Amino acid sequence: MLVGVTALIFFVLRALPGNPVVLLTQGDPGITQAQIRHIEDNYGLNKPLLVQYGTFIWHALQGNFGVSYLTKEPVMSSIGAQAGATVELTAAAVVLTGVIGIGGGLLAAMFRDTWVDSSLRVLSLFGSAMPLFWTGVLLILVFSFTWRLFPSSGSGTFSELVLPAFSLALAGSGLLVRLVRNSMLDVMGQEFVTALRAKGLPEYQVLVRHVLRNALVPAVTVLGVQIGALLAGAVVTETVFTRQGLGSMLVQAVQNKDYPTVQALVLIIATVYVIVNILVDISYAYLDPRVRTTLTK
Amino acid sequence: MSLGQTSIAYPNREDGALASEAVSPLGGDLNERSSPWWFRRRALRRQIFHPNNFILGLSCAVLAIVFLWAAVPSLFSPDTAVGAYPTQVLQPPLGKFFLGTDQYGRSIYAELVYGARSAVLIGVLATAGSAIVGSLMGIAAGYIGGATDMVIMRVVDVLLALPGLFLALIFVAALPPNLMNLIIAVGVQGIPAYARVLRAQALQVRGRLYVDAATVLGVARWKILARHIVPNCLAPVLVLAAIGFGFAIIIGATLAFLGLGPTTPPLNWGALIASGQGYVNQDWWITTFPGLMITAVVIAVNVLGDWLRDHMEPTSR
């Protein structure tokens, strides 16, 4: 699958119009044919497309994604410098999404058909319908300029992480709240819950230890899928909050048609995405022992 | 009501002529007509003001307005195009300009009206494009099966290995920035959803008895495909398309916000938010109203999509 992704990225970027040589020379009109040939030689651009693709794969496997057209630095080293900020942001957002989503779903299920439930439903509808970049701008408006609680831009400190992570989490948790609520209600309708209550277990233990745990399996799937969305969201959020990171790096690379950087970033993100999905599959076995038994059979 | 009556009538049909005499096909409708007019009107009123129907109606109204804005913006705005009034820069809402003006002195309301066209074009064309391509891929994979299925589904897997926004980003990176290419980029990321759902649907329909019957009768494969498979696969496409429409508008606006959209007009709500971001400190209205517009359209489309799903796929209720 990842090989397919490399092919997709490579051929879409190369086969479509747009000449890297023009970019490398910054469109200098006084350039001679010999100079163009020299540049093409240097970057391997004059070889057949398939050979270029082969070299790209071979180098990528060794962790070498070539040199950025723009900064003329190795792509991998710039990515290494920027990755930390994105990992930090995504991790914070995943945790927040989980907390808001599961907590909200738990509340909505506990107080079903009351004002708590319906206001959570409206909030989650807005959360998933609002464009992420707009959520970010609104948060800046309210928390940075009106109340002056958190800075509107920058990256590094904790307080600079709060608003971006929160805006990402708001977008992701809307779906999760509804999902957790519905699967909690499904589980609460089952007979073992009645049995637990009948034997006198306190209600919060019934809900948290038994119902919630059973309701978490679908939630974890969605949270896994959401990690992909959060990664995509990081592109937007990092731009809105002018943070450092892979997302804003990708936007700049796309704007400047810096293909080696785009290729490397997209490939890395796809790899992370695929690995996360595999991890989600594995986590079922932990959450639901029934899956474990079917696996060992 | 009429549905309920005819379904009760079905067992009778087996004893032949009796059934057609006993229950007229219009039986249900006749009963409804016999209730007094004021009763029907009260029922109608109750139906219209039922919260669910009210929200549905509101959603249809929002969408109707946005489509009208997109079709004939000059009817809704005093200006024939978004004109700038350099003396009226950054006016707050509810003054001379209903929603205020931006940093160039353009009326926000006029910008919303003239920005509708790009949103609707992206929504409609990208959704139509991904629905057609994705559905054809899915139906081909499901109906033909074998190697075709394998190849198509591997392609779909590759598209699914990237979050939608990234898929769109690759195409935006490769193509020159104009509206058509933005639509293509947004359309490509929608393809895999249709392909997967329709493959499952086509597999299911292929196994139905009437398809076997047609095959036995010697009907040509393409005819079976066109007459039986495709029409029976269409319901989920409509539901997916309703949801996809909202998603397409969000992705289109996001790309425009990131500065990767068309560099020339038409105006785009996402680009408006980007241009107003620097003024959010004092002049909140520049960014707030376009965002509100996108949110309203997306919610409206989702409400409509839920309604469609309830009516077209009764099993998933």
Interface residues (C-beta under 8 A of the other chain):
Chain A: M1 L2 G4 V5 A7 L8 I9 V12 L13 A15 L16 P17 G18 L125 F126 A129 M130 P131 L132 F133 W134 V137 L138 I140 L141 F145 G228 A229 L231 A232 G233 V235 V236 T239 V240 L250 V251 A253 V254 Q255 K257 Y259 V262 V266 I269 A270 Y273 V274
Chain B: R154 V155 D157 V158 L159 A161 L162 P163 G164 L165 F166 L169 I170 F171 V172 A173 A174 L175 P176 G246 I250 A253 T254 F257 L258 G259 L260 G270 I273 A274 Q277 V280 N281 W284 T287 T288 P290 G291 I294 T295 V298 I299 N302
